[in-house]
Each structure stands twice: as C-alpha cells, then as structure tokens.
Amino acid sequence: MIRKLTLAAGFGAGYVLGAKAGKERYTQIESKFRELAGMPAVQDVTSNIADTASTIGDKAKTAVNDKVSAVNDKVSGTDSTVDLNKSASKTGARTTPAAAPAPMAGAAASVTAPDITGA
C-alpha cells in the first residue's frame, strides 16, 4: 500500500514538474492531489508513518548517545552521558574559526584586500 502511494506521489510530482500541459492541467492535478490528501485513509497512513519515523529517530538518538557515552567513558575514564541537544559552547567544542589556508605553492600573497564597497 505504501509503495503504491509512494509510486503514485512520485509519478504525480514528476508529471507536474515536467509537464507542459499548462496551468489548467496543473490545477486539475493539484485539486486531485488535495482530494487524495484529504481522505481519512491517507491521513491515517501519513500519521502512522510520522509516528514510526519519530520512534525510529528516538531509538537512533538513544543508540548514538549510548555509543558516544561508551567511547567517552573509555577515553576519559568517567561515566557521563552526551546530550546531542547542547550547544557547542556548553560541550567545550571549538567555537573559533579555523585558520585560513596557506596560499598555493608559487602563488604570491596579496598585499591589499580588494575593494568590495564599490567606492
């Protein structure tokens, strides 16, 4: 069922994007899509897919946190959990930009910066 809906949605999107049938045909396809999207069965499937994706995402986040925590414990010898939602400044990550790359071999360094103000 989901594969058929995906195929139909892909076909419809491809046709709409690639069709040269004009505004009238586009409006017909758009109204049919809205009609399909409004069906209770389609809304149920969409809701189920969203719930499943959320559950899978939560499981993946937990698995990543567990792995990172295990590696962190081995490296530092402490028992701590890594929170992926923390900002870089709270986790101690580098917040300063990296140094500019060196010029290519044989290239002369620029003496003055280009004028970008237009003056």
C-alpha positions as CSV (number, residue, x, y, z in Angstrom):
1,M,0.0,0.0,0.0
2,I,2.7,2.4,1.0
3,R,4.8,1.5,-2.1
4,K,1.8,2.2,-4.3
5,L,1.2,5.6,-2.7
6,T,4.9,6.5,-3.0
7,L,4.9,5.5,-6.6
8,A,1.8,7.5,-7.3
9,A,3.1,10.5,-5.5
10,G,6.4,10.3,-7.4
11,F,4.7,9.9,-10.7
12,G,2.4,12.8,-9.9
13,A,5.3,15.0,-8.8
14,G,7.3,14.1,-11.9
15,Y,4.4,14.8,-14.2
16,V,3.6,18.1,-12.6
17,L,7.2,19.2,-12.7
18,G,7.9,18.0,-16.3
19,A,4.5,18.6,-17.9
20,K,4.0,21.3,-20.5
21,A,0.2,20.9,-20.3
22,G,-0.3,24.4,-18.9
23,K,-2.0,26.0,-15.9
24,E,-5.4,24.2,-16.5
25,R,-3.9,20.7,-16.3
26,Y,-1.7,21.7,-13.3
27,T,-4.8,23.0,-11.5
28,Q,-6.6,19.7,-12.2
29,I,-3.7,17.6,-10.8
30,E,-3.4,19.9,-7.8
31,S,-7.1,19.5,-7.0
32,K,-6.9,15.7,-7.3
33,F,-3.9,15.6,-5.0
34,R,-5.7,17.7,-2.4
35,E,-8.7,15.4,-2.7
36,L,-6.5,12.4,-2.2
37,A,-4.6,14.0,0.7
38,G,-8.0,14.8,2.4
39,M,-9.1,11.1,2.5
40,P,-9.1,9.6,6.0
41,A,-7.2,6.5,4.9
42,V,-4.4,8.6,3.5
43,Q,-4.3,10.7,6.6
44,D,-4.1,7.6,8.8
45,V,-1.2,6.2,6.8
46,T,0.6,9.6,6.9
47,S,0.1,9.7,10.7
48,N,1.4,6.2,11.1
49,I,4.4,6.9,9.0
50,A,5.2,10.1,11.1
51,D,4.8,8.1,14.3
52,T,7.1,5.3,13.1
53,A,9.7,7.8,11.9
54,S,9.6,9.5,15.3
55,T,10.1,6.2,17.1
56,I,12.9,5.2,14.8
57,G,14.6,8.6,15.3
58,D,14.3,8.3,19.1
59,K,15.8,4.9,19.0
60,A,18.7,6.1,16.8
61,K,19.3,9.0,19.1
62,T,19.5,6.7,22.1
63,A,21.8,4.3,20.3
64,V,24.1,7.2,19.3
65,N,24.1,8.6,22.8
66,D,25.0,5.2,24.2
67,K,27.8,4.6,21.8
68,V,29.3,8.1,22.3
69,S,29.0,7.7,26.1
70,A,30.8,4.3,25.9
71,V,33.6,5.8,23.9
72,N,33.8,8.8,26.1
73,D,34.0,6.6,29.2
74,K,36.8,4.6,27.7
75,V,38.8,7.8,26.8
76,S,38.2,9.8,29.9
77,G,37.6,7.1,32.5
78,T,34.4,8.8,33.7
79,D,30.8,7.9,33.5
80,S,28.9,10.7,31.6
81,T,26.1,10.9,29.1
82,V,26.5,13.1,26.0
83,D,23.5,15.3,25.2
84,L,23.3,16.0,21.5
85,N,21.0,19.0,22.1
86,K,23.6,21.0,23.9
87,S,25.2,23.9,22.1
88,A,28.8,23.8,21.1
89,S,29.8,26.3,23.7
90,K,28.4,24.1,26.5
91,T,30.2,21.0,25.3
92,G,33.6,22.6,25.1
93,A,33.7,22.3,21.3
94,R,35.9,24.7,19.4
95,T,33.9,27.9,18.6
96,T,36.6,29.9,17.0
97,P,37.0,29.7,13.2
98,A,39.8,27.7,11.7
99,A,42.9,29.4,10.5
100,A,42.9,30.5,6.8
101,P,44.5,28.0,4.5
102,A,48.0,28.8,3.2
103,P,48.3,30.1,-0.4
104,M,49.0,27.6,-3.1
105,A,52.7,26.9,-3.9
106,G,54.1,29.5,-6.2
107,A,51.3,32.0,-5.6
108,A,52.2,35.4,-4.3
109,A,50.5,36.7,-1.2
110,S,48.0,39.5,-1.7
111,V,49.4,42.9,-0.5
112,T,46.0,44.7,-0.3
113,A,42.5,43.4,0.1
114,P,40.1,44.0,-2.8
115,D,37.7,47.0,-2.5
116,I,34.2,45.5,-2.1
117,T,32.5,48.7,-1.1
118,G,32.2,49.9,-4.7
119,A,33.8,53.3,-3.8
